[in-house]
Amino acid sequence: MSSLTVWEAFWLGLVQGLTEFLPVSSSGHLVLFQQVFDWHATLTFDVLLHMATLVAIVTFFGKSLFKVSRREWLLVLVGTIPAGVAGVLFKDQIEALFANDVWVGWELVATGVINLVTDRRLNQLAKLQKPTEPKIEHQLSLWDSIWMGVGQAVAIVPGISRSGTTVATGIWRRVDREAAFRFSFLLAIPALAGAGLLQVKDTTAAEWAQLPLIPVVVGCTAALLSGLASLIVFRWVIQKARLEWFGWYCVVVGIVAIWWLR
């Protein structure tokens, strides 16, 4: 990290913020981005970038977080379990996948397919003459939260989008698109916080002391602001059923990555 410049920290923060919340996989993009440009941040810097995106979620939802019911927080807790279990059971295998750039390319293609299929599903539901009444927040069932949690667990694999998979799962469960968006990012709060705490366990006081102040501030600010922007864009995309844009984008990026890094 000591060799990481302000410019490099800015771009890593920007990529983290934009791709963390858009349905394109932040982990996949960061793996490919660092591979192409040979920019490698330390674990401590990575922790701070994740915390910056967590702050972006809290800022985006603001006071509405205080209006979340106990029942919904309980569903969030239940939905967090699958990712926690998967992270513990398959920690070594998942870490190994981060070193396999071609695998990341294939998973980006999979993320693209998920977006395209979900976009088609949204448009099919919109065209139904007598559509089934979608569920809203207080109607979310235990099974809805579990399945969206499973979607979040699958997204631990680098190249699979957490936001895209959880929202897609909710929509296929006939959860209202706005409610699926909201619940997806409520799920992200404990997920990001937990991932950050686990990463902190693998760092030392000396590593934190060596962090250069200016690159850290620039990188975290870029992650926070771009994270807020991507949340706004993704909400609009969900409202307008335009997931196909990100679907084709991921397919193209994934294929290029497979060809380039094979």
ChimeraX attribute file (.defattr): number of C-alpha atoms within 10 A of each C-alpha:
attribute: neighborCount
match mode: 1-to-1
recipient: residues
	/A:1	18
	/A:2	10
	/A:3	10
	/A:4	16
	/A:5	14
	/A:6	17
	/A:7	12
	/A:8	19
	/A:9	26
	/A:10	21
	/A:11	17
	/A:12	26
	/A:13	32
	/A:14	23
	/A:15	21
	/A:16	28
	/A:17	31
	/A:18	25
	/A:19	24
	/A:20	27
	/A:21	30
	/A:22	24
	/A:23	27
	/A:24	29
	/A:25	30
	/A:26	23
	/A:27	23
	/A:28	24
	/A:29	24
	/A:30	22
	/A:31	21
	/A:32	22
	/A:33	16
	/A:34	14
	/A:35	14
	/A:36	12
	/A:37	9
	/A:38	10
	/A:39	18
	/A:40	19
	/A:41	16
	/A:42	14
	/A:43	17
	/A:44	22
	/A:45	23
	/A:46	21
	/A:47	19
	/A:48	19
	/A:49	27
	/A:50	22
	/A:51	21
	/A:52	23
	/A:53	29
	/A:54	25
	/A:55	17
	/A:56	23
	/A:57	21
	/A:58	16
	/A:59	13
	/A:60	16
	/A:61	14
	/A:62	11
	/A:63	10
	/A:64	9
	/A:65	14
	/A:66	8
	/A:67	8
	/A:68	13
	/A:69	12
	/A:70	9
	/A:71	13
	/A:72	19
	/A:73	15
	/A:74	13
	/A:75	22
	/A:76	24
	/A:77	17
	/A:78	17
	/A:79	29
	/A:80	25
	/A:81	17
	/A:82	18
	/A:83	19
	/A:84	18
	/A:85	12
	/A:86	16
	/A:87	19
	/A:88	9
	/A:89	11
	/A:90	12
	/A:91	12
	/A:92	10
	/A:93	11
	/A:94	15
	/A:95	14
	/A:96	9
	/A:97	15
	/A:98	19
	/A:99	13
	/A:100	14
	/A:101	21
	/A:102	21
	/A:103	21
	/A:104	26
	/A:105	31
	/A:106	22
	/A:107	24
	/A:108	30
	/A:109	27
	/A:110	19
	/A:111	29
	/A:112	31
	/A:113	18
	/A:114	24
	/A:115	29
	/A:116	21
	/A:117	15
	/A:118	24
	/A:119	23
	/A:120	16
	/A:121	15
	/A:122	22
	/A:123	13
	/A:124	11
	/A:125	16
	/A:126	12
	/A:127	9
	/A:128	9
	/A:129	7
	/A:130	8
	/A:131	11
	/A:132	9
	/A:133	9
	/A:134	15
	/A:135	20
	/A:136	15
	/A:137	17
	/A:138	11
	/A:139	13
	/A:140	22
	/A:141	15
	/A:142	15
	/A:143	13
	/A:144	22
	/A:145	27
	/A:146	19
	/A:147	18
	/A:148	31
	/A:149	30
	/A:150	20
	/A:151	26
	/A:152	31
	/A:153	24
	/A:154	19
	/A:155	22
	/A:156	21
	/A:157	23
	/A:158	28
	/A:159	31
	/A:160	31
	/A:161	33
	/A:162	33
	/A:163	28
	/A:164	28
	/A:165	27
	/A:166	28
	/A:167	30
	/A:168	28
	/A:169	24
	/A:170	25
	/A:171	25
	/A:172	18
	/A:173	19
	/A:174	20
	/A:175	24
	/A:176	20
	/A:177	23
	/A:178	18
	/A:179	19
	/A:180	29
	/A:181	23
	/A:182	16
	/A:183	24
	/A:184	28
	/A:185	22
	/A:186	23
	/A:187	24
	/A:188	24
	/A:189	18
	/A:190	17
	/A:191	21
	/A:192	17
	/A:193	15
	/A:194	14
	/A:195	15
	/A:196	20
	/A:197	13
	/A:198	12
	/A:199	14
	/A:200	17
	/A:201	8
	/A:202	9
	/A:203	14
	/A:204	10
	/A:205	9
	/A:206	8
	/A:207	13
	/A:208	14
	/A:209	10
	/A:210	11
	/A:211	15
	/A:212	16
	/A:213	10
	/A:214	12
	/A:215	21
	/A:216	23
	/A:217	17
	/A:218	20
	/A:219	27
	/A:220	27
	/A:221	19
	/A:222	25
	/A:223	33
	/A:224	27
	/A:225	18
	/A:226	23
	/A:227	29
	/A:228	21
	/A:229	17
	/A:230	20
	/A:231	23
	/A:232	14
	/A:233	15
	/A:234	19
	/A:235	17
	/A:236	13
	/A:237	17
	/A:238	17
	/A:239	14
	/A:240	13
	/A:241	18
	/A:242	19
	/A:243	25
	/A:244	19
	/A:245	14
	/A:246	22
	/A:247	25
	/A:248	17
	/A:249	16
	/A:250	31
	/A:251	23
	/A:252	16
	/A:253	19
	/A:254	27
	/A:255	16
	/A:256	15
	/A:257	21
	/A:258	18
	/A:259	11
	/A:260	12
	/A:261	14
	/A:262	11
